[in-house]
Amino acid sequence: MYTVLLFIYLGGTALPFVKCFSDGNFDANQDVCQSMAVDHDGQPSQDPASNPFTVDPDYVDITVLGTVVTVSLTANSVGRPFRGFMLEARKTNDGPPEGVFSLLDSTISRLQSCNGAAGRAVTQINNQEKTVVRVSWSAPNTARYFFRATFVENMDSFWAKKDISPTTTTTPTTTTTPTTTTTPTTTTTSTTTTTPPTSTTSKTSTTTSTSSAPFTTKGSFFDKSDLSVCKPGGNCLLILLLASYLFLVEGFPFLMEHRKRRNVVVMQVSSVLSSLLSLVAFIISLILTELVAAKVLTGLAVFLSLCQVIVIFSFNGPSHELRRPLCWAFGLLAFANICLTTAAIFVGFVKCKICLWLLIVMAAYLAFDLLFYMLCLIFTFKKPGQISQRISFRSVCLVILTLGNIAFTVALTTGIFLCNYGTITT
């Protein structure tokens, strides 16, 4: 039974890493610089006509090099802010981003390099609600430039950049005035003098000026999270799921010695604590986040946790005829619960966190548990003549497993706070 569970666990928890651009950093995906597209699990972009956010100015004519333009991204309604954005300046719809942006406040926006050129675009640095963001921009040469932005309101509502209409050229206006003078003479001959046509051309120069003011944001101090779906509750959700996972993996090895009363007590305590933590995490996911996948996974984990509690408290004496079927049931429920909780944690990290090292540490955490589960399994099934040695090695494995699980949980929890407060950003 245990060998099967370990092999299933090994395959079931090998979750793929998913690229996440929660801080607006697209250095590893330069195609976004050209497309300015939003990839939210295949969700389509909203109708451009319904876009509640504006870019000001829409375009600017640069006639003097060195001109600095202030560009504003604004929510038309204060009650409907945006969370993520990407701003660029272009000459044509399919042309590359041009010019160089500079930040007016680096706590809410960041400069994005495109094709090796720094400052070609501006993106968000967190998922706080924003009503106004302002940046400065300088042109590389004299021409007409269009400012285009992608806006993200939430996971389901986002607007792609508006298309650039073909530029219309105004033909210079020419006015011709012929003048005729007639001088009579005695020979009755008339002499006509004609003034050559005079041409007048008018040229209009457009100058755009905007006032600069600090942007406004709403939200608390959670800086490094997924742009649209993670509200501050996402961090509490992750911490609770990590604690629930800790108690799940702590109780699981004791199933191998389920005939001992103290081992059953350990499994009962760990199951109850895991159930309570997953229940609180589920409530937080419903109220404070928009992580649909995490809600589903956590809800299923709560159901399995309750089933675990019922099964483990149904254990009777060591020789009871239902002990073995209940042991199998508890093992399968615990395994499924571990897989669901692990998946929910990965979803939370991928959707909410910008720190790639958190995903790497979580993967190392899983590998560590798998290694020591196999060691515990080996020492549990040693030959009868090696019982004392088996007990000694198994006890050492359990101690190392417990200390390692606590260390990984503390490291991940600390990492969440460090990433949120901007101490670590990679």
C-alpha positions as CSV (number, residue, x, y, z in Angstrom):
1,M,0.0,0.0,0.0
2,Y,2.7,2.5,1.0
3,T,4.8,1.8,-2.0
4,V,1.8,2.6,-4.3
5,L,1.0,5.8,-2.4
6,L,4.6,7.0,-2.6
7,F,4.7,6.4,-6.4
8,I,1.4,8.1,-6.9
9,Y,2.5,11.0,-4.7
10,L,5.8,11.3,-6.7
11,G,3.9,11.6,-10.0
12,G,0.9,13.6,-8.7
13,T,2.9,16.4,-7.1
14,A,5.3,17.0,-10.0
15,L,3.5,20.2,-11.0
16,P,4.9,22.2,-13.9
17,F,6.4,25.6,-13.3
18,V,4.3,28.4,-14.9
19,K,5.7,31.7,-16.0
20,C,4.2,34.6,-14.1
21,F,4.6,38.3,-14.9
22,S,2.9,39.6,-11.8
23,D,5.2,42.5,-11.4
24,G,4.9,43.6,-15.1
25,N,8.4,42.3,-15.8
26,F,8.4,40.9,-19.4
27,D,12.2,40.6,-19.8
28,A,11.9,36.9,-20.4
29,N,9.0,37.3,-22.9
30,Q,10.0,40.1,-25.3
31,D,7.1,39.3,-27.6
32,V,4.8,41.1,-25.2
33,C,6.6,44.4,-26.1
34,Q,5.2,44.1,-29.6
35,S,1.8,42.5,-29.0
36,M,0.9,44.2,-25.6
37,A,-1.4,41.3,-25.1
38,V,-2.9,40.0,-21.9
39,D,-2.9,36.2,-21.3
40,H,-5.4,35.4,-18.6
41,D,-6.1,31.7,-19.2
42,G,-7.5,32.3,-22.6
43,Q,-10.0,35.0,-21.5
44,P,-10.9,37.4,-24.4
45,S,-10.3,41.1,-24.3
46,Q,-13.2,43.4,-23.7
47,D,-14.8,45.6,-26.3
48,P,-12.6,48.7,-26.8
49,A,-15.7,50.9,-26.9
50,S,-16.4,50.0,-23.3
51,N,-12.9,50.8,-22.0
52,P,-13.4,52.8,-18.7
53,F,-9.7,54.0,-18.8
54,T,-8.0,56.6,-20.9
55,V,-4.6,57.6,-22.1
56,D,-3.8,61.3,-22.3
57,P,-2.6,62.6,-24.7
58,D,-3.8,60.2,-27.4
59,Y,-1.0,61.4,-29.7
60,V,1.6,64.2,-29.9
61,D,3.4,66.0,-32.7
62,I,7.1,66.5,-31.8
63,T,8.6,69.4,-33.7
64,V,11.5,70.2,-31.4
65,L,13.9,67.5,-30.2
66,G,14.2,67.3,-26.4
67,T,10.5,68.0,-25.8
68,V,9.3,66.1,-22.7
69,V,5.7,64.9,-22.7
70,T,3.8,63.9,-19.6
71,V,1.5,60.9,-20.2
72,S,-1.4,60.1,-17.9
73,L,-3.3,56.8,-17.5
74,T,-6.6,57.6,-15.9
75,A,-9.7,55.8,-14.6
76,N,-12.8,57.5,-15.8
77,S,-14.5,56.6,-12.5
78,V,-12.8,56.7,-9.1
79,G,-15.0,53.7,-8.1
80,R,-13.6,51.6,-11.0
81,P,-9.8,51.6,-10.8
82,F,-7.4,49.5,-12.8
83,R,-4.7,47.1,-11.4
84,G,-2.3,46.5,-14.3
85,F,-1.2,48.3,-17.4
86,M,1.4,48.5,-20.2
87,L,2.1,51.8,-21.9
88,E,4.1,52.4,-25.1
89,A,4.6,55.1,-27.8
90,R,4.5,54.2,-31.5
91,K,4.3,55.8,-34.9
92,T,2.2,53.0,-36.5
93,N,0.0,50.2,-35.3
94,D,2.5,47.5,-36.0
95,G,5.6,49.5,-35.5
96,P,8.0,49.0,-32.6
97,P,7.8,51.0,-29.3
98,E,9.8,54.2,-29.6
99,G,11.2,56.9,-27.4
100,V,12.3,56.7,-23.7
101,F,10.0,56.8,-20.7
102,S,11.0,58.0,-17.3
103,L,9.1,57.4,-14.0
104,L,7.5,60.1,-11.9
105,D,7.0,57.6,-9.1
106,S,8.8,54.2,-9.0
107,T,6.6,52.7,-6.3
108,I,3.7,52.0,-8.6
109,S,5.3,51.7,-12.1
110,R,8.5,50.3,-13.7
111,L,10.4,50.7,-16.9
112,Q,10.4,47.8,-19.3
113,S,13.2,47.1,-21.7
114,C,12.3,46.0,-25.2
115,N,14.7,44.4,-27.6
116,G,17.6,45.5,-25.5
117,A,16.5,49.2,-25.4
118,A,15.7,50.5,-21.9
119,G,12.6,52.5,-21.0
120,R,10.7,51.6,-24.2
121,A,7.6,50.8,-22.1
122,V,6.1,51.2,-18.7
123,T,4.2,48.5,-16.7
124,Q,2.8,48.1,-13.2
125,I,4.9,46.9,-10.3
126,N,2.0,45.6,-8.1
127,N,-1.7,44.9,-8.3
128,Q,-3.0,47.8,-6.1
129,E,-6.0,49.7,-7.3
130,K,-4.9,52.7,-9.3
131,T,-7.0,55.7,-10.6
132,V,-4.1,57.8,-12.1
133,V,-0.6,57.0,-13.1
134,R,1.7,59.6,-14.8
135,V,5.1,59.2,-16.5
136,S,7.3,61.3,-18.7
137,W,8.4,60.5,-22.3
138,S,11.0,61.8,-24.7
139,A,11.0,61.3,-28.5
140,P,13.9,60.0,-30.5
141,N,13.2,62.4,-33.5
142,T,10.5,64.8,-34.8
143,A,7.3,63.0,-35.9
144,R,3.8,62.2,-34.7
145,Y,3.7,59.6,-32.0
146,F,0.7,57.7,-30.6
147,F,0.4,56.6,-27.0
148,R,-1.3,53.2,-26.5
149,A,-1.9,51.2,-23.3
150,T,-3.3,47.9,-22.2
151,F,-5.4,48.0,-19.0
152,V,-6.3,45.2,-16.6
153,E,-9.2,45.6,-14.2
154,N,-9.4,42.0,-12.9
155,M,-8.9,38.5,-14.2
156,D,-11.9,38.6,-16.5
157,S,-11.9,42.3,-17.5
158,F,-9.1,43.8,-19.5
159,W,-8.7,45.9,-22.6
160,A,-6.1,45.5,-25.3
161,K,-4.4,48.6,-26.9
162,K,-6.5,50.7,-29.2
163,D,-5.6,50.5,-32.9
164,I,-3.7,53.5,-34.4
165,S,-5.8,55.0,-37.3
166,P,-3.9,56.0,-40.5
167,T,-2.6,59.5,-40.2
168,T,-4.4,62.0,-42.4
169,T,-2.2,64.6,-44.1
170,T,-3.5,68.2,-44.6
171,T,-2.8,69.6,-48.1
172,P,-1.4,73.2,-48.0
173,T,-3.9,75.8,-49.1
174,T,-2.8,78.0,-52.0
175,T,-4.5,81.3,-52.9
176,T,-3.9,83.1,-56.3
177,T,-5.0,86.7,-56.9
178,P,-4.7,88.1,-60.5
179,T,-4.7,91.9,-60.8
180,T,-5.3,93.7,-64.2
181,T,-4.5,97.4,-64.9
182,T,-5.7,99.0,-68.2
183,T,-4.1,102.3,-69.5
184,P,-5.8,104.0,-72.4
185,T,-3.7,105.6,-75.2
186,T,-4.3,107.8,-78.2
187,T,-3.8,104.9,-80.5
188,T,-6.7,103.2,-78.9
189,T,-4.4,100.3,-77.8
190,S,-4.7,98.9,-74.4
191,T,-1.7,97.7,-72.4
192,T,-2.4,95.0,-69.8
193,T,-0.1,94.4,-66.8
194,T,-0.7,91.2,-64.9
195,T,0.6,90.6,-61.4
196,P,1.9,87.1,-60.9
197,P,-0.2,84.9,-58.6
198,T,0.9,84.9,-55.0
199,S,0.8,81.8,-52.9
200,T,0.2,81.8,-49.2
201,T,0.8,78.6,-47.1
202,S,-0.2,78.2,-43.5
203,K,1.4,75.7,-41.2
204,T,0.0,74.7,-37.9
205,S,2.2,73.4,-35.1
206,T,0.5,71.4,-32.3
207,T,1.9,71.7,-28.8
208,T,0.7,69.4,-26.1
209,S,1.1,70.2,-22.5
210,T,-0.1,68.4,-19.4
211,S,0.2,69.1,-15.8
212,S,2.1,66.7,-13.6
213,A,0.6,65.5,-10.3
214,P,1.3,62.6,-8.0
215,F,-0.8,59.5,-8.9
216,T,-3.3,58.1,-6.5
217,T,-3.6,54.5,-5.4
218,K,-5.8,52.5,-3.1
219,G,-4.9,49.5,-1.1
220,S,-2.6,48.3,1.6
221,F,1.1,47.6,1.6
222,F,1.2,44.5,-0.5
223,D,3.6,45.4,-3.3
224,K,4.6,42.3,-5.2
225,S,1.5,40.5,-6.1
226,D,-0.6,39.1,-9.5
227,L,-1.9,42.0,-11.1
228,S,-5.5,41.2,-11.2
229,V,-6.7,38.3,-9.1
230,C,-4.8,38.6,-5.8
231,K,-6.1,40.9,-3.2
232,P,-4.2,41.2,0.1
233,G,-6.0,38.0,1.3
234,G,-3.9,36.0,-1.1
235,N,-0.9,36.2,1.3
236,C,-2.9,34.9,4.3
237,L,-4.3,32.2,2.1
238,L,-0.8,31.0,1.1
239,I,0.4,31.0,4.7
240,L,-2.6,29.0,6.0
241,L,-2.2,26.5,3.1
242,L,1.5,26.0,4.0
243,A,0.5,25.4,7.7
244,S,-2.2,22.9,6.6
245,Y,0.3,21.1,4.4
246,L,2.8,21.0,7.3
247,F,0.4,19.1,9.5
248,L,-0.7,16.8,6.6
249,V,2.9,15.7,5.8
250,E,3.7,15.4,9.5
251,G,0.9,13.0,10.2
252,F,1.2,10.9,7.1
253,P,4.3,8.8,8.0
254,F,2.7,7.7,11.3
255,L,0.2,5.7,9.2
256,M,3.0,3.1,8.6
257,E,2.8,2.2,12.4
258,H,-1.0,2.7,12.8
259,R,-1.3,-0.1,15.4
260,K,0.4,2.0,18.0
261,R,-2.0,4.2,20.0
262,R,0.4,7.2,20.2
263,N,0.7,7.2,16.4
264,V,-3.1,7.3,16.0
265,V,-3.2,10.2,18.4
266,V,-0.6,12.1,16.3
267,M,-2.7,11.4,13.2
268,Q,-5.8,12.6,14.9
269,V,-4.3,15.9,16.1
270,S,-2.6,16.6,12.7
271,S,-5.8,15.9,10.9
272,V,-7.9,18.2,13.0
273,L,-5.4,21.0,12.8
274,S,-5.0,20.6,9.0
275,S,-8.8,20.6,8.7
276,L,-9.2,23.8,10.6
277,L,-6.5,25.6,8.8
278,S,-7.8,24.6,5.3
279,L,-11.3,25.7,6.4
280,V,-10.1,29.1,7.3
281,A,-8.0,29.3,4.1
282,F,-11.1,28.4,2.1
283,I,-13.2,31.2,3.8
284,I,-10.4,33.7,3.1
285,S,-10.2,32.6,-0.6
286,L,-13.9,33.2,-1.0
287,I,-13.9,36.6,0.7
288,L,-10.6,38.2,-0.1
289,T,-9.3,36.8,-3.4
290,E,-10.4,36.2,-6.9
291,L,-8.3,33.0,-7.4
292,V,-10.9,30.7,-8.8
293,A,-8.6,27.7,-9.1
294,A,-7.4,28.1,-5.5
295,K,-11.0,28.4,-4.3
296,V,-11.9,25.1,-6.0
297,L,-8.7,23.2,-4.8
298,T,-9.0,24.5,-1.3
299,G,-12.7,23.7,-1.1
300,L,-12.0,20.1,-2.1
301,A,-9.1,20.0,0.4
302,V,-11.6,21.0,3.2
303,F,-13.9,18.2,2.2
304,L,-11.2,15.6,2.2
305,S,-9.9,17.0,5.5
306,L,-13.3,16.5,7.1
307,C,-13.4,13.0,5.7
308,Q,-10.0,12.3,7.2
309,V,-11.1,13.4,10.6
310,I,-14.1,11.2,10.5
311,V,-12.1,8.2,9.4
312,I,-9.2,8.6,11.9
313,F,-11.6,9.0,14.8
314,S,-13.4,5.8,13.7
315,F,-10.2,3.8,14.5
316,N,-10.9,1.2,17.2
317,G,-8.6,-1.3,18.8
318,P,-5.5,-2.6,16.9
319,S,-7.2,-6.0,16.2
320,H,-10.6,-4.5,15.1
321,E,-11.7,-6.0,11.7
322,L,-12.3,-2.6,10.2
323,R,-8.9,-1.3,11.1
324,R,-7.2,-2.2,7.9
325,P,-9.9,-0.8,5.5
326,L,-10.0,2.4,7.6
327,C,-6.2,2.6,7.3
328,W,-6.4,2.3,3.5
329,A,-9.2,4.9,3.4
330,F,-7.3,7.3,5.6
331,G,-4.1,6.9,3.5
332,L,-5.9,7.6,0.2
333,L,-7.7,10.6,1.7
334,A,-4.4,12.0,3.1
335,F,-2.6,11.5,-0.2
336,A,-5.4,13.2,-2.2
337,N,-5.5,16.0,0.4
338,I,-1.7,16.5,0.1
339,C,-1.9,16.7,-3.7
340,L,-4.8,19.2,-3.6
341,T,-3.2,21.4,-1.0
342,T,0.1,21.3,-2.9
343,A,-1.6,22.3,-6.1
344,A,-3.4,25.2,-4.3
345,I,-0.1,26.4,-3.0
346,F,1.5,26.4,-6.4
347,V,-1.5,28.2,-7.9
348,G,-1.2,30.8,-5.2
349,F,2.5,31.3,-5.8
350,V,2.1,31.5,-9.6
351,K,-0.8,33.9,-9.5
352,C,0.2,36.1,-6.6
353,K,4.0,36.2,-6.2
354,I,6.8,37.6,-8.3
355,C,9.6,35.8,-6.5
356,L,10.6,32.8,-8.6
357,W,12.7,31.4,-5.7
358,L,9.5,30.7,-3.7
359,L,8.5,28.2,-6.3
360,I,11.9,26.7,-6.3
361,V,11.9,26.4,-2.5
362,M,8.4,24.8,-2.6
363,A,9.6,22.3,-5.2
364,A,12.6,21.5,-3.0
365,Y,10.2,21.1,0.0
366,L,8.2,18.4,-2.0
367,A,11.5,16.6,-3.0
368,F,12.6,16.6,0.6
369,D,9.3,15.0,1.8
370,L,9.4,12.4,-0.9
371,L,13.0,11.4,0.0
372,F,12.3,11.0,3.7
373,Y,9.0,9.2,3.1
374,M,10.9,6.6,1.1
375,L,13.5,6.3,3.8
376,C,10.8,5.8,6.5
377,L,9.2,3.2,4.3
378,I,12.4,1.3,3.9
379,F,13.2,1.3,7.6
380,T,9.6,0.3,8.4
381,F,9.9,-2.9,6.4
382,K,13.3,-4.1,7.4
383,K,13.7,-7.8,8.4
384,P,12.6,-8.8,12.0
385,G,16.2,-9.4,13.0
386,Q,17.0,-5.7,12.5
387,I,14.1,-4.4,14.6
388,S,16.2,-2.3,17.0
389,Q,18.3,-0.8,14.1
390,R,15.0,-0.2,12.2
391,I,13.5,1.7,15.1
392,S,16.6,3.8,15.5
393,F,16.9,4.7,11.9
394,R,13.1,5.4,11.5
395,S,13.2,7.7,14.6
396,V,16.1,9.7,13.2
397,C,14.2,10.0,9.8
398,L,11.1,11.3,11.6
399,V,13.1,13.8,13.6
400,I,14.9,15.1,10.4
401,L,11.6,15.1,8.5
402,T,9.9,17.2,11.2
403,L,12.7,19.7,11.5
404,G,13.0,20.0,7.7
405,N,9.2,20.5,7.3
406,I,9.2,23.3,9.9
407,A,12.3,24.9,8.3
408,F,10.8,24.9,4.8
409,T,7.5,26.3,6.2
410,V,9.3,29.1,8.0
411,A,11.4,29.9,5.0
412,L,8.4,30.1,2.6
413,T,6.3,32.2,5.1
414,T,9.2,34.6,5.6
415,G,9.7,34.7,1.8
416,I,6.1,35.8,1.3
417,F,6.6,38.8,3.6
418,L,10.0,39.7,2.1
419,C,8.5,39.7,-1.4
420,N,5.5,41.6,-0.4
421,Y,7.4,44.3,1.3
422,G,9.9,44.6,-1.5
423,T,13.0,43.4,0.3
424,I,13.4,40.6,-2.2
425,T,12.1,40.9,-5.8
426,T,13.5,38.0,-7.7
